[in-house]
Amino acid sequence: MKKIEIFGSGCRKCKRLEKEVRTAVNELGIQAEIEKVEDIEEITARGVMMTPALAIDGEIKSSGKMLSTREIKEILQS
């Protein structure tokens, strides 16, 4: 099971990224734990300087960029 973390303060882009992640996971039919990280101290402690950000299994895959469902699927399949 993959662990997917979405970093952001709860802004519109962060919420949209969460929606896109959930869509990608459903379309791929994979098991994933999806967690939203909204605590700014934890976000910066993880090295994220721009949100929204996406981490898969603890590795930051994207920061400061809105990803499409297709892009997220590519990341999840790599």
Backbone as numpy.savetxt, mean C-alpha at the origin, in Angstrom:
# Nx Ny Nz CAx CAy CAz Cx Cy Cz
0.79 -15.99 2.82 -0.05 -14.81 2.82 0.84 -13.57 2.82
0.53 -12.65 1.92 1.29 -11.41 1.85 0.77 -10.41 2.88
1.70 -9.60 3.40 1.32 -8.51 4.29 1.49 -7.22 3.50
0.39 -6.51 3.34 0.38 -5.26 2.58 0.09 -4.12 3.54
0.97 -3.11 3.51 0.77 -1.94 4.36 0.60 -0.71 3.48
-0.38 0.11 3.84 -0.64 1.36 3.14 -0.36 2.47 4.13
0.59 3.33 3.78 0.99 4.42 4.68 0.35 5.72 4.22
-0.30 6.40 5.16 -0.88 7.69 4.85 -1.71 8.21 6.00
-1.98 9.48 5.96 -2.68 10.14 7.06 -4.20 10.01 6.98
-4.68 9.31 5.97 -6.13 9.19 5.81 -6.67 10.15 4.76
-5.78 10.73 3.97 -6.20 11.67 2.92 -6.90 10.91 1.78
-7.44 11.66 0.86 -8.19 11.09 -0.26 -7.33 10.12 -1.07
-6.08 10.49 -1.35 -5.20 9.62 -2.14 -4.89 8.33 -1.39
-4.71 8.43 -0.08 -4.41 7.25 0.72 -5.60 6.29 0.71
-6.80 6.83 0.82 -8.01 6.00 0.79 -8.18 5.36 -0.58
-7.86 6.10 -1.62 -7.96 5.56 -2.98 -6.94 4.43 -3.19
-5.73 4.61 -2.65 -4.72 3.56 -2.77 -5.21 2.29 -2.08
-5.82 2.43 -0.92 -6.35 1.25 -0.22 -7.40 0.55 -1.08
-8.27 1.31 -1.70 -9.30 0.73 -2.57 -8.66 -0.01 -3.75
-7.65 0.60 -4.36 -6.96 -0.03 -5.49 -6.25 -1.32 -5.06
-5.65 -1.30 -3.87 -4.97 -2.49 -3.34 -5.98 -3.62 -3.14
-7.11 -3.30 -2.53 -8.14 -4.32 -2.29 -8.67 -4.89 -3.61
-8.84 -4.03 -4.60 -9.28 -4.49 -5.92 -8.25 -5.43 -6.54
-6.97 -5.05 -6.48 -5.89 -5.87 -7.05 -5.83 -7.24 -6.37
-5.92 -7.26 -5.05 -5.87 -8.51 -4.29 -7.05 -9.41 -4.68
-8.24 -8.83 -4.79 -9.42 -9.60 -5.16 -9.30 -10.15 -6.58
-8.84 -9.32 -7.51 -8.70 -9.74 -8.91 -7.67 -10.85 -9.06
-6.61 -10.80 -8.26 -5.58 -11.84 -8.32 -5.97 -13.09 -7.54
-6.93 -12.95 -6.64 -7.38 -14.07 -5.83 -6.33 -14.55 -4.84
-5.54 -13.62 -4.30 -4.50 -14.00 -3.35 -4.93 -13.71 -1.92
-4.28 -14.38 -0.99 -4.51 -14.15 0.43 -3.58 -13.03 0.87
-4.13 -12.01 1.49 -3.30 -10.89 1.95 -3.90 -10.25 3.19
-3.02 -9.84 4.06 -3.41 -9.03 5.23 -3.13 -7.59 4.84
-4.17 -6.77 4.83 -4.02 -5.37 4.43 -4.15 -4.50 5.68
-3.14 -3.68 5.90 -3.11 -2.82 7.10 -2.87 -1.38 6.68
-3.65 -0.47 7.29 -3.43 0.95 7.07 -2.57 1.47 8.21
-1.53 2.22 7.87 -0.65 2.81 8.87 -0.84 4.32 8.78
-1.47 4.89 9.80 -1.78 6.32 9.78 -0.97 7.13 10.79
-0.26 6.45 11.69 0.53 7.14 12.70 1.78 7.73 12.06
1.89 9.06 12.09 2.98 9.76 11.39 4.35 9.36 11.93
4.45 9.09 13.21 5.74 8.67 13.79 6.16 7.31 13.25
5.20 6.39 13.13 5.52 5.07 12.59 5.87 5.18 11.10
5.14 6.03 10.39 5.40 6.22 8.96 6.84 6.71 8.75
7.24 7.73 9.47 8.60 8.26 9.30 9.66 7.29 9.82
9.34 6.55 10.88 10.28 5.56 11.40 10.56 4.46 10.38
9.61 4.20 9.51 9.78 3.19 8.47 10.49 3.75 7.24
10.83 5.04 7.29 11.58 5.63 6.19 10.73 6.21 5.07
9.43 6.33 5.31 8.53 6.89 4.30 8.52 8.40 4.46
8.90 9.11 3.40 8.92 10.57 3.44 7.74 11.19 2.70
7.14 10.44 1.78 5.99 10.93 1.04 4.89 9.87 1.02
3.65 10.32 1.19 2.52 9.41 1.15 1.65 9.77 -0.05
0.83 8.85 -0.51 0.66 7.51 0.02 1.85 6.63 -0.32
2.06 5.64 0.51 3.14 4.68 0.27 2.60 3.27 0.43
3.28 2.35 -0.22 2.85 0.96 -0.20 4.04 0.06 0.14
3.83 -0.85 1.09 4.86 -1.83 1.44 4.26 -3.22 1.30
5.06 -4.12 0.76 4.68 -5.53 0.64 5.69 -6.33 1.45
5.19 -7.08 2.40 6.04 -7.92 3.27 7.20 -7.11 3.86
6.90 -5.88 4.30 7.88 -5.05 4.98 8.78 -4.22 4.09
8.70 -4.40 2.78 9.55 -3.66 1.84 8.73 -2.58 1.15
9.23 -1.32 1.24 8.55 -0.20 0.60 8.66 -0.38 -0.92
7.51 -0.40 -1.59 7.47 -0.60 -3.04 7.15 0.68 -3.79
6.48 1.62 -3.11 6.10 2.87 -3.75 5.91 3.92 -2.67
6.28 5.17 -3.00 6.12 6.26 -2.05 5.83 7.55 -2.82
4.80 8.27 -2.36 4.47 9.55 -2.96 3.83 9.46 -4.33
3.29 8.29 -4.66 2.71 8.09 -5.99 1.41 7.30 -5.87
0.43 7.71 -6.64 -0.83 6.98 -6.70 -0.66 5.86 -7.73
-0.87 4.63 -7.31 -0.72 3.48 -8.19 -2.08 3.02 -8.70
-2.10 2.52 -9.93 -3.32 1.94 -10.48 -3.44 0.50 -10.03
-4.61 -0.07 -10.21 -4.81 -1.49 -9.88 -3.82 -2.34 -10.67
-3.61 -2.03 -11.94 -2.68 -2.80 -12.79 -1.27 -2.73 -12.22
-0.83 -1.55 -11.83 0.53 -1.40 -11.26 0.67 -2.19 -9.96
-0.36 -2.17 -9.13 -0.32 -2.91 -7.87 -0.27 -4.42 -8.14
-1.04 -4.86 -9.11 -1.02 -6.28 -9.47 0.36 -6.70 -9.93
1.01 -5.86 -10.72 2.38 -6.15 -11.18 3.34 -6.27 -10.01
3.22 -5.37 -9.05 4.08 -5.43 -7.86 3.81 -6.71 -7.08
2.55 -7.07 -6.91 2.20 -8.25 -6.14 2.65 -9.55 -6.81
2.73 -9.54 -8.13 3.12 -10.74 -8.86 4.62 -10.87 -9.04
5.37 -9.81 -8.74 6.82 -9.87 -8.93 7.52 -10.53 -7.76
